[in-house]
Amino acid sequence: MTIVKGFMQMTGSIQGVSFYTRRGSDKVIMRTKGGATKKQMAKSPKFEGVRKQQKEFGGSSRFGVYQVCLRGIATAGGL
């Protein structure tokens, strides 16, 4: 949805072009939409390093959750 704020000032998107303002600025910034698709991220050899980093980050997050859970059990007198 595009919101018009005056003559040629708007926020939102129109046909693949996004308009937005940054905090602390009254300027309207325009950019085109783009980037890799979900299928490219999952299958392309170019993104193999990204997938490896995502997997490592997910494992680290799970490990952190387990530590918090175990700390809670230990302080409650369960261990």
Helices and strands as residue ranges (DSSP letters): E 3-6, E 9-14, E 17-21, E 28-32, H 38-43, G 45-47, H 48-75
